[in-house]
C-alpha cells in the first residue's frame, strides 16, 4: 500500500526539466490528448457553461512519468474576458499578488528574461523561497511564451530557516480567435514545496489552488484598472 510520505527526495527533476528546450517540452505536453487514457490526464474541472468572475478555467492533472517526480503535472486552460495578453505576462513576471508575499526582487535582467528571487510565508508553515529563471518569447504570430523554472544564482543563496521550493511553469498566451477581447492561455505547472509536506495532499490541493490563483489574478486586474469592459 502506498504512502504519501514514501517518495525519494532528489534534485533530478529540476535538472532534467532545465536540460530540455522549454518550447519543445511545452509543445510535447500540449499535443497530449486529455481524453486519451494512455496520456494519463484526468480532467478535474471542466469548462463552465458561462463566465464566472469574468473568466473560465479547465484543469487537468497527470502523474509525471518522465522524471519520476511524485508531484503531478497540472494543465490549466484559461480564458479571461477583456484582459490583454501583456497584462497576464506582467502578472507572471511581477507576481506581487501572491498570498503571503514577503520579498520579490529582480536579481538579473537577461536578453530574453530575468532571474528573480521570491519569498512567501503561508500561515502555520515555514517560509518558502524561489530563485526563478524567466525565458520570454514574443512569437511572430502574436502569442507570448513564458517559461519560469527553479534555477541557481550566486545572488540567491539558500537561507537559514527558509525552504527552497521547486517550481516550473510554462505558459502560452494568445488572444482568442473566436471570442472578441478574450485572452487565453494554457499553462503547465509542476511544483514541490518540500519541507516534508505530504505529496498526496499537495496533489489533491492543486485544482482548488489553481482556481483560487486565477480568481485572485482577475480581482487584481480589476483593482489595477486592467479589466476594461
Residue, then its C-alpha position, 0 to 999 in steps of 0.5 A: x500500500x502506498x504512502x504519501x510520505x514514501x517518495x525519494x527526495x532528489x534534485x533530478x527533476x529540476x535538472x532534467x526539466x532545465x536540460x530540455x528546450x522549454x518550447x519543445x517540452x511545452x509543445x510535447x505536453x500540449x499535443x497530449x490528448x486529455x481524453x486519451x487514457x494512455x496520456x494519463x490526464x484526468x480532467x478535474x474541472x471542466x469548462x463552465x457553461x458561462x463566465x464566472x468572475x469574468x473568466x473560465x478555467x479547465x484543469x487537468x492533472x497527470x502523474x509525471x512519468x518522465x522524471x519520476x517526480x511524485x508531484x503531478x503535472x497540472x494543465x490549466x486552460x484559461x480564458x479571461x474576458x477583456x484582459x490583454x495578453x501583456x497584462x497576464x505576462x506582467x502578472x507572471x513576471x511581477x507576481x506581487x499578488x501572491x498570498x503571503x508575499x514577503x520579498x520579490x526582487x529582480x536579481x538579473x535582467x537577461x536578453x530574453x528574461x530575468x532571474x528573480x528571487x521570491x519569498x512567501x510565508x503561508x500561515x502555520x508553515x515555514x517560509x518558502x523561497x524561489x530563485x526563478x529563471x524567466x525565458x520570454x518569447x514574443x512569437x511572430x504570430x502574436x502569442x507570448x511564451x513564458x517559461x519560469x523554472x527553479x534555477x541557481x544564482x550566486x545572488x540567491x543563496x539558500x537561507x537559514x530557516x527558509x525552504x527552497x521550493x521547486x517550481x516550473x511553469x510554462x505558459x502560452x498566451x494568445x488572444x482568442x480567435x473566436x471570442x472578441x477581447x478574450x485572452x487565453x492561455x494554457x499553462x503547465x505547472x509542476x511544483x514541490x514545496x518540500x519541507x516534508x509536506x505530504x505529496x498526496x495532499x499537495x496533489x489533491x490541493x492543486x485544482x482548488x489552488x489553481x482556481x483560487x490563483x486565477x480568481x485572485x489574478x482577475x480581482x487584481x486586474x480589476x483593482x489595477x484598472x486592467x479589466x476594461x469592459 
